Amino acid sequence: MRLTRAAEYAIRCILYLAQQGRGVVVKRSKIAREADIPAHFLAKIAQQLARAGLIDIRQGPRGGLALLKDSKSITLLAVVEIMIGEIFLNDCVALPDSCNMSLGCSVHQVWLQARDQLRDTLAGVTFKQLALEGPCVPILPAYEIDGDN
């Protein structure tokens, strides 16, 4: 399994906002620049994260993105699955009816266990923990004001 670029960028975006604090509005251009996310990609990612209720998108001269939830309640699993859907390692796990051998297949049980372990690992990590450990990209304070959002 490999994460999509969108999922990687969403993780950077949420981590950046988590380090700024819940409710702190940060210009999109600042997030894109400092979290190393292409601006056009950030706009698409922000829409998905907003629909999921993780961030708020504010328009206008004082607009930008703000984290809606406390970072201790946002898991790495939640952000990954918002972006790519439910994690599964193969079709027999995602669509058991697609394989006639799923019920008696020893490999199927290994795929289920591996999927569950991965999901448990990602669910056990919050963005508060990640923010306390430090950024994956350099992050500057959010109070700077620039002309675009």
C-alpha positions as CSV (number, residue, x, y, z in Angstrom):
1,M,0.0,0.0,0.0
2,R,1.2,3.5,-0.8
3,L,-0.4,6.8,0.2
4,T,-1.5,9.1,-2.5
5,R,0.1,12.6,-2.8
6,A,-3.3,14.0,-1.7
7,A,-3.2,12.0,1.5
8,E,0.4,13.1,2.2
9,Y,-0.4,16.7,1.6
10,A,-3.5,16.5,3.7
11,I,-1.4,15.1,6.6
12,R,1.0,18.1,6.2
13,C,-1.9,20.5,6.1
14,I,-3.5,19.2,9.3
15,L,-0.2,18.9,11.0
16,Y,0.6,22.5,10.1
17,L,-2.8,23.7,11.4
18,A,-2.4,21.5,14.6
19,Q,0.8,23.3,15.4
20,Q,-0.9,26.7,15.0
21,G,-3.8,25.7,17.3
22,R,-7.5,25.1,17.0
23,G,-9.3,28.1,15.4
24,V,-6.2,29.9,14.3
25,V,-6.8,31.2,10.7
26,V,-3.8,30.8,8.4
27,K,-3.6,32.0,4.8
28,R,-3.7,29.3,2.3
29,S,-0.6,30.7,0.5
30,K,1.3,30.5,3.8
31,I,0.3,26.9,4.4
32,A,1.2,26.0,0.8
33,R,4.6,27.6,1.0
34,E,5.6,26.5,4.5
35,A,4.2,22.9,4.3
36,D,5.5,22.5,0.8
37,I,2.1,21.8,-0.8
38,P,1.3,23.0,-4.3
39,A,-1.3,25.8,-3.9
40,H,-3.7,24.3,-6.4
41,F,-3.5,20.9,-4.7
42,L,-4.1,22.6,-1.3
43,A,-7.4,24.1,-2.5
44,K,-8.7,20.6,-3.5
45,I,-7.4,19.0,-0.3
46,A,-9.0,21.7,1.8
47,Q,-12.4,21.1,0.3
48,Q,-12.2,17.4,1.3
49,L,-11.0,18.2,4.8
50,A,-13.7,20.9,5.2
51,R,-16.5,18.5,4.1
52,A,-15.2,16.0,6.7
53,G,-15.5,18.7,9.4
54,L,-11.8,18.9,10.2
55,I,-11.1,22.4,8.9
56,D,-13.0,25.7,8.2
57,I,-12.4,27.6,5.0
58,R,-12.7,31.3,5.4
59,Q,-12.9,33.6,2.5
60,G,-11.9,37.3,2.1
61,P,-8.9,39.4,3.0
62,R,-8.7,37.9,6.5
63,G,-9.5,34.4,5.3
64,G,-7.6,31.2,5.2
65,L,-7.9,27.8,6.8
66,A,-8.5,26.9,10.5
67,L,-8.6,23.7,12.4
68,L,-12.1,23.1,13.7
69,K,-11.4,20.1,16.0
70,D,-8.9,19.7,18.8
71,S,-5.8,18.1,17.4
72,K,-6.0,15.4,20.1
73,S,-9.2,14.1,18.6
74,I,-7.9,13.9,15.0
75,T,-6.0,10.6,14.2
76,L,-3.7,9.9,11.4
77,L,-6.2,7.2,10.3
78,A,-9.0,9.7,10.0
79,V,-7.1,12.0,7.7
80,V,-5.8,9.1,5.5
81,E,-9.2,7.6,5.2
82,I,-10.8,11.0,4.4
83,M,-8.4,11.2,1.5
84,I,-8.2,7.7,0.2
85,G,-11.3,5.9,1.6
86,E,-11.2,2.9,3.9
87,I,-7.8,1.2,4.1
88,F,-7.7,-2.3,2.7
89,L,-4.8,-4.3,1.2
90,N,-6.6,-6.2,-1.5
91,D,-10.1,-6.8,-3.0
92,C,-10.9,-9.9,-0.9
93,V,-10.7,-7.7,2.2
94,A,-12.7,-4.8,0.8
95,L,-15.1,-6.8,-1.2
96,P,-15.3,-10.3,0.3
97,D,-18.0,-11.3,-2.2
98,S,-15.6,-10.8,-5.0
99,C,-13.6,-14.0,-4.0
100,N,-15.2,-17.4,-3.6
101,M,-12.4,-18.5,-1.3
102,S,-12.5,-15.7,1.3
103,L,-14.1,-17.7,4.1
104,G,-11.7,-20.6,3.9
105,C,-8.6,-18.9,2.6
106,S,-5.6,-18.7,4.9
107,V,-4.1,-15.8,3.0
108,H,-7.4,-13.8,3.5
109,Q,-6.9,-14.0,7.3
110,V,-3.4,-12.6,7.0
111,W,-4.7,-9.7,4.9
112,L,-7.4,-9.0,7.5
113,Q,-4.9,-9.1,10.3
114,A,-2.4,-6.8,8.4
115,R,-5.2,-4.3,7.6
116,D,-6.4,-4.3,11.2
117,Q,-2.8,-3.8,12.5
118,L,-2.2,-0.9,10.1
119,R,-5.5,0.8,11.0
120,D,-4.9,0.3,14.7
121,T,-1.4,1.9,14.4
122,L,-2.7,4.9,12.5
123,A,-5.7,5.3,14.8
124,G,-3.4,5.3,17.8
125,V,-1.6,8.5,16.6
126,T,-3.2,11.9,17.0
127,F,-2.1,15.1,15.4
128,K,-1.6,16.6,18.9
129,Q,1.1,13.9,19.4
130,L,2.6,14.6,16.0
131,A,2.6,18.4,16.6
132,L,4.4,18.0,19.9
133,E,7.1,15.9,18.2
134,G,7.8,18.7,15.8
135,P,7.0,19.5,12.2
136,C,7.9,17.4,9.2
137,V,8.5,20.7,7.4
138,P,9.7,24.1,8.8
139,I,6.8,26.0,10.4
140,L,6.7,29.7,11.2
141,P,4.2,31.5,13.4
142,A,0.7,32.0,12.0
143,Y,0.4,35.7,12.9
144,E,2.2,37.0,9.7
145,I,-0.2,38.8,7.4
146,D,0.3,38.6,3.6
147,G,-1.9,39.8,0.7
148,D,-3.5,36.5,-0.4
149,N,-5.2,33.6,1.3
